Amino acid sequence: MQQAVEKALKAWLVHLGEIPPLTHDLNRLLRLLERHQVDSKALQPLGQLTLYAVQFRYDFDPQPLGLDREASVAHNGTASE
């Protein structure tokens, strides 16, 4: 849900002619909308969703998950796509 709100706020900013920053901070995006005279009072509670942002989305070396696809396919019999 956080990512959907983030994308919507960024799209709104683009519509207003602003290039949104690379951020997951919904409060920051709401403040940017206010600069464009958008009344964001009713949207302020959405800022709480920032806690659920995926902070490693832009990392170049994410933590490996250790998944073994071949073992999973052998165990289940087929690969699901």
C-alpha positions as CSV (number, residue, x, y, z in Angstrom):
1,M,0.0,0.0,0.0
2,Q,2.8,2.4,0.8
3,Q,4.3,2.0,-2.6
4,A,1.0,2.6,-4.3
5,V,0.5,5.9,-2.3
6,E,4.1,6.9,-3.1
7,K,3.6,6.3,-6.8
8,A,0.3,8.2,-6.8
9,L,1.8,11.2,-5.0
10,K,4.8,11.3,-7.4
11,A,2.4,11.1,-10.4
12,W,0.5,14.0,-9.0
13,L,3.7,16.0,-8.6
14,V,4.7,15.2,-12.2
15,H,1.2,16.4,-13.3
16,L,2.0,19.6,-11.5
17,G,5.2,20.0,-13.4
18,E,7.6,18.9,-10.7
19,I,10.2,16.1,-10.9
20,P,9.7,14.1,-7.7
21,P,12.7,13.2,-5.6
22,L,13.9,9.6,-5.2
23,T,12.3,9.2,-1.7
24,H,9.9,6.9,0.1
25,D,9.0,9.6,2.6
26,L,5.3,10.3,2.0
27,N,5.4,13.3,4.3
28,R,8.0,14.9,2.2
29,L,6.0,14.3,-1.0
30,L,2.9,15.8,0.7
31,R,4.9,18.9,1.7
32,L,6.0,19.2,-2.0
33,L,2.3,19.1,-3.0
34,E,1.5,21.8,-0.5
35,R,4.1,24.1,-2.3
36,H,1.7,23.8,-5.3
37,Q,-1.2,25.0,-3.2
38,V,-2.6,21.4,-2.8
39,D,-4.6,21.2,0.4
40,S,-3.2,17.9,1.8
41,K,-4.7,18.0,5.3
42,A,-7.0,15.1,4.6
43,L,-4.0,13.1,3.2
44,Q,-1.7,13.7,6.2
45,P,-2.5,10.3,7.8
46,L,-1.0,8.6,4.8
47,G,2.4,9.8,6.0
48,Q,2.3,7.0,8.6
49,L,2.7,4.5,5.8
50,T,6.3,5.7,5.3
51,L,7.2,3.2,8.1
52,Y,6.4,0.4,5.6
53,A,8.6,1.7,2.8
54,V,11.2,-0.7,1.3
55,Q,14.4,1.1,2.2
56,F,16.6,-1.2,0.1
57,R,14.7,-0.7,-3.1
58,Y,17.6,1.2,-4.7
59,D,20.5,-0.7,-3.2
60,F,23.0,-2.1,-5.6
61,D,24.0,-5.1,-3.4
62,P,20.9,-6.4,-1.7
63,Q,21.1,-9.2,0.8
64,P,20.9,-12.5,-1.0
65,L,17.8,-14.5,-0.2
66,G,19.5,-17.9,-0.6
67,L,16.8,-19.4,-2.8
68,D,17.6,-22.6,-4.6
69,R,15.2,-22.8,-7.6
70,E,16.5,-26.2,-8.8
71,A,15.9,-27.8,-5.4
72,S,12.5,-26.3,-5.3
73,V,11.6,-27.6,-8.7
74,A,12.9,-31.0,-7.9
75,H,10.9,-31.0,-4.7
76,N,7.7,-29.8,-6.2
77,G,8.1,-31.6,-9.6
78,T,7.4,-28.5,-11.8
79,A,8.4,-24.9,-12.1
80,S,5.5,-22.5,-11.6
81,E,5.7,-19.3,-13.7
